[in-house]
């Protein structure tokens, strides 16, 4: 975060807001937060005088939904990349076929000209 002050500020704001929220009853005595690569809170646990509390069922469902959406997006990107590889290979094959066809026609023309001018004489 030393090299990215904007990310550092975002993380600080996110953590401050979370700690502010955790001070509502039951008041948190300690907070453990883990962040993802974007500076968002990935997991958290708070300890109150009454014990531990973690994400609610609703928050767990939201986290699972976000994870599912990311996995779907990654699968879509992978599918698109595979399609592009297939398209590129097909284009390369078509270009090769055109090259060899052109080369064969030219070779036949040269052979015919050679035979006409030198072999029949």
VEXLO-373043 format. One record per residue: residue in three letters; residue number from 1; x, y, z of N, C-alpha, C in turn. Coordinates in Angstrom, 3 decimals, m for minus. Example, Ala and Ser with C-alpha at 12.3 -4.5 7.8 and 13.67 -1.06 7.14 Angstrom:
R mimar markol     n_xx     n_yy     n_zz    ca_xx    ca_yy    ca_zz     c_xx     c_yy     c_zz
R   Ala      1   13.190   m5.690    7.800   12.300   m4.500    7.800   13.200   m3.300    7.800
R   Ser      2   12.850   m2.250    7.080   13.670   m1.060    7.140   12.900    0.030    7.870
REM end
This chain:
R mimar markol     n_xx     n_yy     n_zz    ca_xx    ca_yy    ca_zz     c_xx     c_yy     c_zz
R   Unk      1    0.816   m1.193    0.000    0.000    0.000    0.000    0.864    1.263    0.000
R   Unk      2    2.159    1.089    0.257    3.067    2.228    0.234    3.101    2.827   m1.170
R   Unk      3    3.024    1.980   m2.188    3.096    2.437   m3.575    1.751    2.867   m4.132
R   Unk      4    0.671    2.641   m3.391   m0.667    2.979   m3.877   m1.439    3.720   m2.791
R   Unk      5   m1.231    5.032   m2.677   m1.903    5.800   m1.626   m3.433    5.756   m1.735
R   Unk      6   m3.955    5.652   m2.963   m5.418    5.596   m3.123   m5.964    4.319   m2.501
R   Unk      7   m5.281    3.197   m2.724   m5.703    1.932   m2.120   m5.579    2.002   m0.605
R   Unk      8   m4.496    2.599   m0.117   m4.302    2.728    1.326   m5.441    3.535    1.950
R   Unk      9   m5.839    4.619    1.296   m6.935    5.446    1.809   m8.248    4.672    1.772
R   Unk     10   m8.477    3.922    0.708   m9.694    3.118    0.597   m9.760    2.086    1.720
R   Unk     11   m8.634    1.395    1.967   m8.579    0.392    3.039   m8.834    1.058    4.388
R   Unk     12   m8.197    2.190    4.623   m8.380    2.893    5.895   m9.841    3.284    6.095
R   Unk     13  m10.473    3.803    5.045  m11.886    4.184    5.145  m12.775    2.976    5.400
R   Unk     14  m12.496    1.869    4.701  m13.282    0.645    4.869  m13.162    0.121    6.288
R   Unk     15  m11.937    0.055    6.795  m11.705   m0.459    8.143  m12.317    0.473    9.186
R   Unk     16  m12.151    1.785    9.018  m12.740    2.734    9.963  m14.256    2.589   10.015
R   Unk     17  m14.884    2.478    8.850  m16.343    2.328    8.809  m16.775    1.033    9.488
R   Unk     18  m16.006   m0.038    9.270  m16.346   m1.319    9.898  m16.222   m1.231   11.415
R   Unk     19  m15.149   m0.611   11.883  m14.946   m0.492   13.327  m16.033    0.393   13.938
R   Unk     20  m16.410    1.489   13.257  m17.511    2.329   13.739  m18.776    1.502   13.901
R   Unk     21  m19.080    0.684   12.904  m20.279   m0.153   12.928  m20.200   m1.170   14.060
R   Unk     22  m19.009   m1.697   14.316  m18.871   m2.733   15.342  m18.956   m2.173   16.761
R   Unk     23  m18.976   m0.852   16.903  m19.072   m0.254   18.236  m20.513   m0.133   18.714
R   Unk     24  m21.455   m0.487   17.870  m22.861   m0.500   18.286  m23.077   m1.734   19.166
R   Unk     25  m24.042   m1.686   20.040  m24.250   m2.838   20.937  m24.483   m4.115   20.148
R   Unk     26  m23.927   m5.271   20.529  m22.952   m5.381   21.624  m21.603   m4.836   21.174
R   Unk     27  m21.013   m4.031   21.980  m19.762   m3.344   21.659  m18.610   m4.333   21.485
R   Unk     28  m17.858   m4.167   20.386  m16.732   m5.056   20.079  m15.535   m4.685   20.946
R   Unk     29  m14.897   m5.710   21.494  m13.688   m5.521   22.273  m12.472   m5.641   21.355
R   Unk     30  m12.522   m6.581   20.413  m11.449   m6.723   19.432  m12.061   m7.112   18.092
R   Unk     31  m11.343   m6.766   17.038  m11.823   m7.007   15.674  m10.689   m7.636   14.877
R   Unk     32  m11.008   m8.702   14.126  m10.053   m9.331   13.217  m10.636   m9.213   11.814
R   Unk     33   m9.891   m8.597   10.916  m10.373   m8.341    9.554   m9.347   m8.878    8.567
R   Unk     34   m9.820   m9.572    7.529   m8.931   m9.925    6.418   m9.472   m9.259    5.161
R   Unk     35   m8.558   m8.742    4.350   m8.931   m7.996    3.148   m8.620   m8.809    1.905
R   Unk     36   m9.382   m8.544    0.824   m9.074   m9.186   m0.453   m8.105   m8.305   m1.238
R   Unk     37   m7.786   m8.717   m2.466   m6.796   m7.988   m3.264   m7.237   m6.590   m3.667
R   Unk     38   m8.556   m6.305   m3.554   m9.076   m4.982   m3.914   m9.236   m4.073   m2.709
R   Unk     39   m8.808   m4.525   m1.538   m8.934   m3.719   m0.335  m10.309   m3.809    0.308
R   Unk     40  m11.126   m4.758   m0.118  m12.448   m4.965    0.470  m12.339   m5.983    1.590
R   Unk     41  m13.250   m5.907    2.552  m13.251   m6.868    3.650  m13.723   m8.216    3.118
R   Unk     42  m12.864   m9.223    3.226  m13.198  m10.559    2.753  m13.824  m11.377    3.883
R   Unk     43  m13.243  m11.300    5.078  m13.740  m12.021    6.246  m13.525  m11.148    7.473
R   Unk     44  m14.351  m11.381    8.474  m14.168  m10.632    9.705  m14.726  m11.417   10.876
R   Unk     45  m14.196  m11.122   12.047  m14.685  m11.676   13.300  m14.486  m10.612   14.367
R   Unk     46  m15.468  m10.475   15.233  m15.327   m9.553   16.355  m15.527  m10.327   17.649
R   Unk     47  m14.886   m9.852   18.667  m15.040  m10.447   19.988  m15.662   m9.393   20.888
R   Unk     48  m16.752   m9.747   21.525  m17.420   m8.838   22.454  m17.250   m9.393   23.855
R   Unk     49  m17.691   m8.644   24.798  m17.634   m9.138   26.169  m18.477  m10.393   26.324
R   Unk     50  m19.457  m10.550   25.460  m20.334  m11.714   25.534  m19.847  m12.887   24.705
R   Unk     51  m18.777  m12.746   23.945  m18.276  m13.835   23.127  m17.974  m13.376   21.712
R   Unk     52  m17.914  m14.351   20.785  m17.579  m14.054   19.393  m18.841  m13.844   18.568
R   Unk     53  m18.719  m13.021   17.550  m19.788  m12.903   16.555  m19.129  m12.752   15.199
R   Unk     54  m19.758  m13.251   14.194  m19.205  m13.206   12.849  m20.267  m12.743   11.877
R   Unk     55  m20.051  m13.005   10.599  m21.032  m12.589    9.599  m22.391  m13.256    9.853
R   Unk     56  m23.432  m12.499    9.578  m24.785  m13.048    9.716  m25.062  m13.990    8.548
R   Unk     57  m26.163  m14.704    8.631  m26.549  m15.599    7.535  m26.714  m14.808    6.237
R   Unk     58  m27.313  m13.636    6.338  m27.514  m12.790    5.149  m26.166  m12.414    4.537
R   Unk     59  m25.213  m12.010    5.379  m23.889  m11.640    4.881  m23.172  m12.844    4.288
R   Unk     60  m23.324  m14.013    4.912  m22.719  m15.218    4.356  m23.304  m15.540    2.990
R   Unk     61  m24.613  m15.378    2.827  m25.246  m15.607    1.521  m24.742  m14.609    0.493
R   Unk     62  m24.587  m13.346    0.912  m24.076  m12.324   m0.013  m22.639  m12.651   m0.428
R   Unk     63  m21.817  m13.098    0.525  m20.444  m13.474    0.202  m20.417  m14.652   m0.766
R   Unk     64  m21.278  m15.632   m0.524  m21.342  m16.799   m1.413  m21.807  m16.382   m2.805
R   Unk     65  m22.772  m15.454   m2.873  m23.267  m14.974   m4.167  m22.164  m14.235   m4.918
R   Unk     66  m21.421  m13.379   m4.212  m20.310  m12.660   m4.848  m19.261  m13.632   m5.371
R   Unk     67  m18.954  m14.663   m4.584  m17.975  m15.657   m5.005  m18.465  m16.392   m6.241
R   Unk     68  m19.754  m16.763   m6.260  m20.334  m17.455   m7.415  m20.265  m16.563   m8.654
R   Unk     69  m20.593  m15.275   m8.498  m20.535  m14.346   m9.632  m19.114  m14.221  m10.173
R   Unk     70  m18.118  m14.148   m9.283  m16.727  m14.064   m9.730  m16.317  m15.326  m10.479
R   Unk     71  m16.750  m16.487   m9.973  m16.425  m17.748  m10.640  m17.080  m17.827  m12.010
R   Unk     72  m18.334  m17.362  m12.118  m19.020  m17.358  m13.414  m18.307  m16.438  m14.394
R   Unk     73  m17.892  m15.269  m13.915  m17.195  m14.318  m14.784  m15.870  m14.905  m15.245
R   Unk     74  m15.152  m15.556  m14.350  m13.877  m16.178  m14.714  m14.094  m17.286  m15.742
R   Unk     75  m15.161  m18.075  m15.566  m15.464  m19.144  m16.517  m15.823  m18.554  m17.887
R   Unk     76  m16.553  m17.441  m17.896  m16.919  m16.791  m19.159  m15.664  m16.272  m19.864
R   Unk     77  m14.755  m15.638  m19.127  m13.515  m15.151  m19.716  m12.697  m16.306  m20.284
R   Unk     78  m12.669  m17.426  m19.568  m11.931  m18.593  m20.044  m12.561  m19.141  m21.326
R   Unk     79  m13.898  m19.187  m21.372  m14.594  m19.672  m22.568  m14.288  m18.768  m23.761
R   Unk     80  m14.307  m17.462  m23.556  m14.020  m16.513  m24.634  m12.576  m16.688  m25.114
R   Unk     81  m11.648  m16.877  m24.181  m10.245  m17.070  m24.557  m10.090  m18.344  m25.390
R   Unk     82  m10.779  m19.413  m24.994  m10.702  m20.665  m25.752  m11.285  m20.494  m27.153
R   Unk     83  m12.399  m19.764  m27.254  m12.993  m19.508  m28.568  m12.020  m18.740  m29.451
R   Unk     84  m11.350  m17.755  m28.869  m10.392  m16.960  m29.646   m9.223  m17.803  m30.124
R   Unk     85   m8.772  m18.740  m29.304   m7.689  m19.638  m29.720   m8.145  m20.493  m30.896
R   Unk     86   m9.355  m21.023  m30.805   m9.885  m21.859  m31.890  m10.021  m21.039  m33.174
R   Unk     87  m10.545  m19.815  m33.067  m10.700  m18.961  m34.246   m9.338  m18.653  m34.882
R   Unk     88   m8.339  m18.361  m34.034   m7.009  m18.049  m34.554   m6.410  m19.260  m35.262
R   Unk     89   m6.563  m20.446  m34.692   m6.051  m21.669  m35.327   m6.737  m21.903  m36.672
R   Unk     90   m8.047  m21.684  m36.730   m8.785  m21.861  m37.983   m8.290  m20.884  m39.042
R   Unk     91   m8.075  m19.617  m38.648   m7.540  m18.624  m39.598   m6.160  m19.039  m40.097
R   Unk     92   m5.325  m19.536  m39.199   m3.990  m19.974  m39.601   m4.069  m21.133  m40.590
R   Unk     93   m4.983  m22.078  m40.347   m5.155  m23.206  m41.269   m5.616  m22.718  m42.641
R   Unk     94   m6.558  m21.779  m42.660   m7.056  m21.238  m43.928   m5.941  m20.515  m44.681
R   Unk     95   m5.127  m19.757  m43.950   m4.009  m19.059  m44.591   m3.000  m20.059  m45.148
R   Unk     96   m2.738  m21.133  m44.398   m1.821  m22.167  m44.885   m2.364  m22.818  m46.150
R   Unk     97   m3.662  m23.141  m46.152   m4.274  m23.762  m47.332   m4.175  m22.857  m48.546
R   Unk     98   m4.436  m21.552  m48.371   m4.318  m20.600  m49.486   m2.876  m20.531  m49.983
R   Unk     99   m1.926  m20.533  m49.071   m0.515  m20.461  m49.451   m0.121  m21.688  m50.277
R   Unk    100   m0.459  m22.859  m49.781   m0.068  m24.079  m50.493   m0.796  m24.215  m51.820
R   Unk    101   m2.044  m23.763  m51.883   m2.788  m23.804  m53.152   m2.130  m22.874  m54.159
R   Unk    102   m1.785  m21.663  m53.721   m1.124  m20.698  m54.597    0.234  m21.226  m55.034
R   Unk    103    0.962  m21.811  m54.113    2.276  m22.373  m54.426    2.145  m23.504  m55.439
R   Unk    104    1.127  m24.357  m55.288    0.925  m25.476  m56.226    0.602  m24.962  m57.622
R   Unk    105   m0.245  m23.954  m57.725   m0.610  m23.388  m59.028    0.629  m22.792  m59.697
R   Unk    106    1.419  m22.054  m58.933    2.632  m21.446  m59.477    3.623  m22.525  m59.928
R   Unk    107    3.766  m23.583  m59.127    4.682  m24.663  m59.466    4.233  m25.348  m60.756
R   Unk    108    2.923  m25.582  m60.876    2.404  m26.217  m62.098    2.643  m25.332  m63.321
R   Unk    109    2.459  m24.026  m63.169    2.677  m23.111  m64.286    4.144  m23.099  m64.703
R   Unk    110    5.043  m23.104  m63.726    6.477  m23.117  m64.038    6.844  m24.424  m64.737
R   Unk    111    6.309  m25.535  m64.225    6.610  m26.845  m64.837    6.091  m26.897  m66.271
R   Unk    112    4.885  m26.390  m66.495    4.315  m26.401  m67.843    5.144  m25.540  m68.783
R   Unk    113    5.566  m24.365  m68.329    6.382  m23.481  m69.159    7.730  m24.117  m69.462
R   Unk    114    8.314  m24.752  m68.479    9.598  m25.435  m68.667    9.463  m26.546  m69.683
R   Unk    115    8.449  m27.371  m69.528    8.253  m28.483  m70.463    7.998  m27.984  m71.880
R   Unk    116    7.227  m26.924  m71.999    6.887  m26.384  m73.302    8.125  m25.827  m73.998
R   Unk    117    8.948  m25.144  m73.257   10.103  m24.449  m73.868   11.355  m25.300  m73.973
R   Unk    118   11.542  m26.223  m73.047   12.825  m26.944  m73.037   12.723  m28.435  m73.288
R   Unk    119   11.668  m29.065  m72.884   11.575  m30.516  m73.015   11.167  m30.903  m74.437
R   Unk    120   10.282  m30.165  m75.056    9.785  m30.520  m76.387   10.792  m30.157  m77.485
R   Unk    121   11.726  m29.360  m77.193   12.670  m28.893  m78.221   13.660  m29.902  m78.661
REM end
